[in-house]
Amino acid sequence: MSIFINSTSKVIVQGMTGSEGTKHTRRMLASGTQVVGGVTPGKGGQSVEIDGHQLPVFNTVAEAIAATGANVSVVFVPPKFAKAAVIDAIDAKMPLVVVITEGIPVHDSAYFYAYSLHKGTTQIIGPNCPGLISPEQSNVGIIPADITKRGPIGLVSKSGTLTYQMMYELRDIGFSTAVGIGGDPVIGTTHIDCLKAFQDDPETTAIVMIGEIGGDAEERAAAFIAEYVTKPVVGYVAGFTAPEGKTMGHAGAIVSGSSGTAQAKKDALEAAGVKVGQTPSETARLMRAILGR
């Protein structure tokens, strides 16, 4: 099992004809993902050959869905065009839209996220995220496919690079799905959304949750874990050494007083029964201890 994507997922790439879109389409295909086409307004009717795969290009997401049966879109569109691309996907009732693009204005992200809630048919992951991977089944985004294998751990992370590190640290055990939700102030899918999905997934036996300083997402996740999650959860919060009051890294990582600090998040998670590591490697060791590996 997995969450959100699996071997039957049919993926279209919005922005496939651009350099980043082409590069990562090649990587997704190499890892076994069913990429069925791309969307670039104005280039409909063309096709792109990538490593022996002849992929059709469509002007709109609705056309792509009608022709291919796609049920996942991944967005590699430059920031100034990303809002229009995501709205195109929402209007087409695309079930899952994974927005890789970073640097999208917060106003644009807030707009298309609110629009998705209003329409009620599209789940957004991101923006400014590495995507998600169900190893040996499907890989949607930019996560390296060769650093882990299929297994029983579910991973949800704000940070792309920490997603990769945790997958590599626990590569001998493996993952059901790893989801990079992004670190911007406004994101679609949250820690809580992923925790609920992992709790409900029968083949995910334990969960790793990676957060970072700023905001209160981890505190809210801790409250959800205490109420809903019965599977073991280990956590890591990036930013224990960050100076107070300074913006760090991701646009969402802003600390004010004790609110949003790594220590406050650690305390909240531990109060909910989550074992929290001081480093990614310690967090991986905590997971190994839970699984007896």
C-alpha positions in Angstrom: 0.0 0.0 0.0 0.9 3.7 -0.1 -0.7 7.0 0.2 -1.8 9.4 -2.6 0.1 7.6 -5.4 0.8 4.1 -6.5 1.8 2.0 -9.5 -1.6 2.8 -11.3 -1.2 6.6 -11.0 -1.2 8.3 -14.4 0.9 11.5 -14.3 1.0 14.5 -16.6 3.7 17.1 -16.3 2.7 20.8 -16.6 5.7 22.5 -18.1 7.1 19.3 -19.5 8.6 21.1 -22.5 10.8 23.3 -20.3 14.3 22.3 -19.2 13.3 21.4 -15.7 10.2 19.7 -16.8 12.0 17.6 -19.4 14.8 16.7 -17.0 12.6 15.5 -14.2 10.2 13.8 -16.6 13.2 11.7 -17.7 14.0 10.9 -14.0 10.4 10.0 -13.2 10.1 7.7 -16.3 13.4 6.0 -15.3 12.0 5.2 -11.9 8.9 3.5 -13.3 6.4 6.3 -13.0 3.5 6.2 -15.6 4.0 9.6 -17.2 1.3 9.8 -19.9 1.8 13.3 -21.3 2.5 17.0 -20.7 0.7 20.3 -20.7 2.2 23.5 -22.3 -0.3 26.1 -23.5 0.3 26.8 -27.2 2.1 23.6 -27.8 -0.8 21.3 -27.9 -0.7 18.7 -30.7 3.1 18.3 -30.5 4.9 15.4 -28.8 8.2 15.0 -27.0 10.4 12.0 -27.2 12.1 11.2 -23.9 14.3 8.1 -23.6 12.1 6.1 -26.0 8.8 7.4 -24.6 6.7 9.4 -27.1 4.7 11.8 -24.9 1.9 13.9 -26.2 1.6 17.6 -25.3 -1.7 19.3 -24.6 -2.8 22.9 -24.3 -4.9 22.3 -21.2 -5.1 19.9 -18.3 -8.7 19.0 -19.3 -7.5 18.0 -22.7 -4.8 15.9 -21.2 -7.2 14.1 -18.8 -9.7 13.4 -21.7 -7.0 11.9 -23.8 -4.9 10.0 -21.2 -7.0 9.4 -18.1 -4.4 11.2 -16.0 -5.2 11.5 -12.3 -2.0 13.2 -11.1 -0.4 16.4 -12.3 3.1 17.7 -11.4 3.8 21.4 -11.9 7.3 22.5 -13.2 6.0 25.9 -14.3 7.9 29.2 -13.6 6.6 31.1 -10.6 4.9 33.8 -12.7 2.8 31.2 -14.6 2.3 28.8 -11.7 -1.0 30.2 -10.4 -2.7 29.9 -13.9 -1.3 26.3 -14.3 -2.7 25.2 -10.9 -6.1 26.8 -11.6 -6.2 25.0 -15.0 -5.7 21.7 -13.1 -8.3 22.5 -10.5 -10.8 23.5 -13.2 -10.2 20.2 -14.9 -11.0 18.4 -11.6 -7.5 16.8 -11.4 -7.5 14.8 -8.2 -3.9 15.4 -7.1 -1.7 18.4 -8.1 1.9 18.4 -7.0 3.4 21.9 -7.2 7.2 21.7 -7.3 7.8 25.3 -8.2 9.5 27.5 -5.6 9.3 31.3 -5.5 5.6 31.5 -6.1 4.2 34.7 -4.5 2.3 33.8 -1.3 -0.7 35.7 -2.6 -0.8 33.4 -5.6 -0.4 30.3 -3.4 -3.2 31.5 -1.1 -5.5 32.1 -4.1 -5.1 28.7 -5.7 -5.3 26.8 -2.4 -8.5 28.6 -1.5 -9.8 28.0 -5.0 -9.0 24.2 -4.6 -11.0 24.2 -1.3 -13.9 26.0 -3.0 -14.0 23.5 -5.8 -13.5 20.6 -3.5 -12.1 18.1 -6.1 -8.4 18.7 -6.0 -5.7 17.9 -3.4 -2.6 20.1 -3.7 0.9 19.1 -2.5 3.3 22.0 -2.2 4.3 24.5 -3.5 8.0 24.7 -3.1 8.3 21.0 -2.4 10.2 17.9 -3.7 7.0 16.0 -4.4 6.3 12.5 -3.2 7.4 8.9 -3.9 6.0 5.5 -3.2 9.2 3.5 -3.9 9.1 0.9 -6.7 5.6 2.2 -7.6 5.5 5.9 -8.5 7.7 9.0 -8.1 6.1 12.4 -8.7 8.5 15.3 -8.4 12.3 15.5 -7.8 13.0 13.0 -5.0 15.8 10.6 -6.0 14.4 7.2 -6.7 17.5 5.2 -6.0 18.2 6.1 -2.3 15.7 3.8 -0.7 13.3 0.9 -1.3 9.7 -0.1 -0.6 9.0 -0.7 3.1 6.8 0.0 6.1 7.8 3.6 7.1 5.7 6.6 6.2 7.6 9.9 6.0 6.2 13.5 5.9 8.6 16.4 5.8 8.7 20.2 5.3 12.3 20.0 4.0 13.3 18.4 0.7 16.9 17.7 1.7 15.9 16.3 5.0 13.5 14.0 3.2 16.3 12.6 1.2 18.6 12.2 4.2 16.0 10.3 6.2 15.1 8.1 3.3 18.8 7.3 2.9 19.4 6.8 6.6 16.6 4.2 6.7 17.1 2.8 3.2 17.6 -0.8 4.4 14.1 -0.7 5.9 12.3 1.2 3.3 9.2 3.4 2.9 5.5 3.1 1.9 5.4 6.7 0.8 7.6 9.8 1.5 5.9 13.1 1.1 7.6 16.5 0.9 4.9 19.0 1.8 7.0 22.2 1.3 8.0 24.9 3.7 6.2 27.9 2.4 3.7 29.8 4.7 0.8 28.6 2.6 0.8 24.9 1.5 -1.9 22.5 0.4 -1.3 19.2 2.1 -0.2 19.4 5.7 1.5 17.2 8.3 -1.9 16.3 9.6 -3.2 15.3 6.2 -0.3 12.9 5.8 -0.4 11.6 9.4 -4.1 10.7 8.9 -3.4 9.0 5.6 -0.5 7.0 7.1 -2.6 6.0 10.1 -5.3 4.7 7.8 -2.8 2.9 5.5 -2.6 -0.8 6.6 0.9 -1.3 5.3 2.5 1.7 7.0 3.6 0.6 10.5 5.5 3.6 11.7 5.8 7.3 10.8 8.6 9.8 10.6 7.6 13.5 10.8 10.1 16.2 10.0 9.3 19.8 10.8 11.2 23.0 11.2 11.1 26.3 13.1 8.4 28.8 12.4 4.7 28.7 12.5 2.6 26.3 14.5 2.1 23.4 12.1 4.1 20.9 14.3 2.2 21.9 17.4 -1.1 21.3 15.6 0.3 18.0 14.3 1.2 17.0 17.8 -2.4 17.6 19.0 -3.7 15.5 16.1 -1.3 12.7 16.9 -2.4 12.6 20.5 -6.0 12.3 19.4 -5.9 10.1 16.3 -2.6 8.4 15.6 -2.0 5.0 17.3 1.1 4.0 15.2 4.5 5.0 16.6 5.8 8.4 15.4 9.3 9.7 15.6 10.1 13.3 14.8 12.8 15.8 14.0 12.6 19.6 14.1 15.2 21.5 12.1 16.5 24.7 13.6 17.6 24.0 17.2 20.5 26.4 16.8 18.7 29.2 14.9 19.0 32.6 16.5 15.7 34.0 18.0 13.8 36.4 15.8 15.7 35.7 12.6 14.2 34.3 9.4 15.9 31.1 8.5 15.8 29.1 5.3 12.2 28.4 4.1 9.8 31.3 3.8 7.7 29.9 6.6 10.6 29.6 9.1 10.0 32.7 11.1 10.4 32.6 14.9 8.8 35.1 17.3 9.7 34.7 21.0 9.0 31.1 22.2 6.4 30.6 19.5 7.7 28.5 16.6 11.0 27.5 18.2 12.4 24.1 17.8 12.3 23.5 21.5 8.6 24.4 21.7 7.8 22.1 18.9 9.9 19.3 20.4 8.0 19.7 23.7 4.6 19.6 22.0 5.5 16.5 20.1 7.0 14.7 23.1 3.9 15.5 25.1 1.9 13.6 22.4 4.2 10.6 22.8 6.4 11.3 19.8 10.1 10.5 20.2 12.1 13.5 18.9 15.7 13.3 17.8 18.2 16.2 18.1 19.6 15.3 14.7 18.3 13.5 11.6 20.7 10.6 12.4 19.4 10.3 16.0 15.8 10.4 14.6 16.7 7.5 12.3 18.1 5.6 15.3 14.9 6.1 17.2 12.9 4.6 14.3 15.3 1.6 14.2 14.8 1.0 17.9 11.0 1.1 17.4 11.1 -1.4 14.6 13.8 -3.5 16.1 16.1 -2.9 13.2 
